[in-house]
Amino acid sequence: MKRLDAQDHLIEDVRARQENVLWPQAMVNSTGVDALLWKGSPNASKVQRIGIGIWGLCFLCVGAVCELGAYEKHDIFLALFGLPCLALGTRIFLNAFKRNPKRVNAKKH
């Protein structure tokens, strides 16, 4: 009986999240995505981790291109744009690898 209640609750939650396509309701789903990208999650699936890694690499590439362009053209504004992109890309990319610490089983003698 308890398993059915949990399963019904899960189904209701999924249906509620899938209905959020209009602006006020879309914020419900976006907060979860923002938290996943910014803080990372030790429970993220492989697909989510790959997506986070790709998103972080995109920011890293934009930052690297800006920094290379700034170096070649001696442009301070391009360099100032590239640094936050590099920092953001690094943070997001490293969140793709956030895992739970492994537990060490202590053997009792």
C-alpha positions as CSV (number, residue, x, y, z in Angstrom):
1,M,0.0,0.0,0.0
2,K,2.8,2.4,0.9
3,R,4.6,1.6,-2.4
4,L,1.5,2.6,-4.4
5,D,1.2,5.9,-2.5
6,A,4.8,6.7,-3.3
7,Q,4.3,5.7,-6.9
8,D,1.2,7.8,-7.2
9,H,3.0,10.8,-5.6
10,L,5.8,10.4,-8.2
11,I,3.4,10.2,-11.1
12,E,1.6,13.3,-9.9
13,D,4.9,15.2,-9.5
14,V,6.0,14.2,-13.1
15,R,2.7,15.3,-14.5
16,A,2.9,18.6,-12.7
17,R,6.4,19.2,-14.0
18,Q,5.4,18.4,-17.6
19,E,2.5,20.9,-17.5
20,N,4.8,23.8,-16.8
21,V,5.1,25.3,-20.2
22,L,3.7,28.8,-19.7
23,W,5.8,31.6,-18.1
24,P,4.8,31.6,-14.5
25,Q,4.9,27.8,-14.2
26,A,8.1,27.4,-16.2
27,M,10.0,28.9,-13.2
28,V,9.3,25.7,-11.2
29,N,11.4,23.6,-13.6
30,S,14.1,26.2,-14.2
31,T,15.1,26.5,-10.6
32,G,16.0,22.8,-10.6
33,V,18.1,23.2,-13.7
34,D,19.8,26.4,-12.4
35,A,20.7,24.6,-9.1
36,L,22.1,21.6,-11.0
37,L,24.3,23.8,-13.2
38,W,25.5,26.1,-10.5
39,K,25.8,23.8,-7.5
40,G,26.1,20.4,-9.2
41,S,24.5,17.2,-7.9
42,P,26.0,14.0,-6.7
43,N,22.9,12.2,-7.8
44,A,22.8,13.5,-11.4
45,S,22.3,10.9,-14.2
46,K,25.0,10.2,-16.8
47,V,23.0,12.1,-19.4
48,Q,22.8,15.1,-17.1
49,R,26.5,15.0,-16.4
50,I,27.3,14.9,-20.1
51,G,25.0,17.8,-20.7
52,I,26.6,19.8,-17.9
53,G,30.1,19.0,-19.2
54,I,29.1,20.1,-22.8
55,W,27.6,23.3,-21.4
56,G,30.7,24.1,-19.4
57,L,33.0,23.4,-22.4
58,C,30.9,25.8,-24.5
59,F,31.6,28.6,-22.0
60,L,35.3,27.6,-21.8
61,C,35.6,27.7,-25.6
62,V,34.0,31.2,-25.8
63,G,36.4,32.4,-23.0
64,A,39.4,30.9,-24.7
65,V,38.6,32.4,-28.1
66,C,38.0,35.8,-26.4
67,E,41.3,35.6,-24.6
68,L,43.2,34.6,-27.7
69,G,41.6,37.4,-29.7
70,A,42.4,39.9,-26.9
71,Y,46.0,38.8,-26.9
72,E,46.4,39.1,-30.7
73,K,44.5,42.5,-30.9
74,H,45.7,43.9,-27.5
75,D,42.1,44.6,-26.6
76,I,41.3,44.9,-22.9
77,F,37.6,44.8,-23.3
78,L,37.7,41.4,-25.1
79,A,40.0,40.1,-22.3
80,L,37.5,41.4,-19.7
81,F,34.7,39.5,-21.4
82,G,36.7,36.3,-21.7
83,L,37.7,36.0,-18.1
84,P,34.2,35.6,-16.7
85,C,33.4,33.1,-19.4
86,L,36.4,31.1,-18.5
87,A,35.5,31.2,-14.8
88,L,31.9,30.2,-15.4
89,G,32.8,27.5,-17.8
90,T,35.3,26.0,-15.3
91,R,32.8,26.0,-12.5
92,I,30.0,24.4,-14.6
93,F,32.4,21.9,-16.2
94,L,33.7,20.8,-12.8
95,N,30.1,20.3,-11.5
96,A,29.7,17.5,-14.0
97,F,32.2,15.5,-12.0
98,K,30.7,16.1,-8.5
99,R,30.2,12.7,-6.8
100,N,29.4,11.5,-3.3
101,P,32.5,10.6,-1.3
102,K,33.1,6.9,-1.2
103,R,32.5,5.3,2.1
104,V,35.2,3.1,3.6
105,N,33.9,0.0,5.2
106,A,35.5,-0.5,8.5
107,K,36.1,-4.2,9.2
108,K,35.3,-5.3,12.7
109,H,37.7,-7.8,14.1
